[in-house]
Amino acid sequence: MATTYQKKAYICDRRYALHTRQQSILHHQNLPTMDHTTLITILLIAACLGLVVYNFLHKKHIHYNADELKKAVGRIFDDSHSHTVSKKKFLESLKNQYSCTQKDALYLLGMARKLHFVTMTDKEVELVE
């Protein structure tokens, strides 16, 4: 008759054998493994790509305030000392004041027209009084 100690030892031996067999099976499946350097490199590249995508999407949306746009339009016409400015000069001034692209400046010109700050003919932009 086996004692309680012997039964516990037998159970522990069986568990250890099962554990080592499972480890052996996992080890022999030839799964690709990564060392820490590779893993850290992949994580850094993923983080950099995430930042690039975030920056790209963030810069696509220009933020403007109607009051700020009205002040910018007023400054452009004050600098030219007239009520009429060429479209090219107006867009350049908007680009400089907002630090934006040509496309964004055209968008701002459209918003200024929509808000009735300016009117536009073929090549001229005129301040609405």
C-alpha positions as CSV (number, residue, x, y, z in Angstrom):
1,M,0.0,0.0,0.0
2,A,1.4,3.4,-1.0
3,T,1.7,6.1,1.5
4,T,0.3,9.6,1.1
5,Y,3.8,10.9,0.5
6,Q,4.4,8.4,-2.2
7,K,1.1,9.3,-3.9
8,K,2.0,13.0,-3.9
9,A,5.4,12.3,-5.3
10,Y,3.9,10.2,-8.0
11,I,1.4,12.9,-8.9
12,C,4.2,15.5,-9.0
13,D,6.3,13.3,-11.2
14,R,3.4,12.8,-13.6
15,R,2.8,16.6,-13.7
16,Y,6.5,17.2,-14.4
17,A,6.5,14.6,-17.1
18,L,3.4,16.1,-18.7
19,H,4.9,19.6,-18.5
20,T,8.2,18.6,-20.0
21,R,6.4,16.7,-22.8
22,Q,4.3,19.9,-23.6
23,Q,7.4,22.0,-23.6
24,S,9.2,19.5,-25.8
25,I,6.2,19.5,-28.3
26,L,6.2,23.3,-28.4
27,H,9.9,23.5,-28.8
28,H,10.0,21.0,-31.7
29,Q,7.3,22.7,-33.8
30,N,10.0,24.9,-35.4
31,L,8.0,28.1,-34.8
32,P,10.0,31.2,-35.8
33,T,11.2,33.1,-32.8
34,M,12.2,36.7,-32.4
35,D,14.9,38.1,-30.3
36,H,14.4,41.3,-28.3
37,T,16.2,43.5,-30.8
38,T,13.9,42.4,-33.7
39,L,10.8,42.9,-31.6
40,I,11.9,46.4,-30.4
41,T,12.8,47.4,-34.0
42,I,9.4,46.3,-35.3
43,L,7.7,48.2,-32.5
44,L,9.7,51.4,-33.2
45,I,8.9,51.2,-36.9
46,A,5.2,50.7,-36.1
47,A,5.3,53.7,-33.8
48,C,7.0,55.9,-36.4
49,L,4.5,54.9,-39.0
50,G,1.7,55.7,-36.6
51,L,3.1,59.2,-36.0
52,V,3.5,59.8,-39.8
53,V,-0.1,58.8,-40.5
54,Y,-1.4,60.9,-37.5
55,N,0.6,63.9,-38.7
56,F,-0.6,63.5,-42.3
57,L,-4.3,63.3,-41.2
58,H,-3.9,66.1,-38.8
59,K,-2.4,68.5,-41.3
60,K,-5.2,67.7,-43.9
61,H,-7.7,69.7,-41.8
62,I,-7.0,73.4,-41.7
63,H,-8.5,75.1,-38.7
64,Y,-9.9,78.6,-39.2
65,N,-12.1,80.9,-37.2
66,A,-14.5,83.2,-39.1
67,D,-13.4,86.3,-37.0
68,E,-9.7,85.4,-37.6
69,L,-10.3,85.0,-41.3
70,K,-12.0,88.4,-41.4
71,K,-9.0,90.0,-39.7
72,A,-6.6,88.3,-42.1
73,V,-8.6,89.5,-45.1
74,G,-8.6,93.0,-43.6
75,R,-4.9,92.9,-43.1
76,I,-4.4,91.8,-46.8
77,F,-6.4,94.7,-48.1
78,D,-4.7,97.1,-45.6
79,D,-1.3,96.1,-46.8
80,S,-2.3,96.7,-50.5
81,H,-4.0,100.1,-49.7
82,S,-6.9,99.4,-52.0
83,H,-10.2,97.6,-52.1
84,T,-9.1,95.3,-55.0
85,V,-6.2,92.8,-55.0
86,S,-5.2,90.3,-57.6
87,K,-6.2,86.7,-56.9
88,K,-2.6,85.5,-57.0
89,K,-1.5,88.1,-54.5
90,F,-4.5,87.4,-52.2
91,L,-3.7,83.7,-52.2
92,E,0.0,84.3,-51.5
93,S,-0.9,86.6,-48.6
94,L,-3.3,84.0,-47.2
95,K,-0.6,81.3,-47.5
96,N,1.8,83.4,-45.6
97,Q,-0.6,84.4,-42.8
98,Y,-1.9,80.9,-42.3
99,S,1.3,79.0,-43.2
100,C,-0.7,76.7,-45.4
101,T,-0.7,75.2,-48.9
102,Q,-2.1,76.7,-52.1
103,K,-5.1,74.3,-51.8
104,D,-5.8,75.4,-48.2
105,A,-5.5,79.1,-49.3
106,L,-8.1,78.4,-52.1
107,Y,-10.4,76.9,-49.5
108,L,-10.0,79.9,-47.2
109,L,-10.8,82.2,-50.2
110,G,-13.9,80.2,-50.8
111,M,-14.9,80.5,-47.2
112,A,-14.3,84.3,-47.3
113,R,-16.6,84.5,-50.3
114,K,-19.2,82.3,-48.6
115,L,-19.1,84.5,-45.5
116,H,-19.4,87.6,-47.8
117,F,-16.0,89.1,-46.7
118,V,-14.9,89.3,-50.4
119,T,-16.2,89.1,-53.9
120,M,-14.3,87.7,-56.8
121,T,-14.2,88.4,-60.5
122,D,-11.9,86.6,-63.0
123,K,-8.5,87.6,-61.6
124,E,-9.4,90.2,-58.9
125,V,-10.6,89.9,-55.3
126,E,-12.6,92.8,-53.9
127,L,-13.3,93.6,-50.3
128,V,-17.0,93.8,-49.4
129,E,-17.8,96.8,-47.2
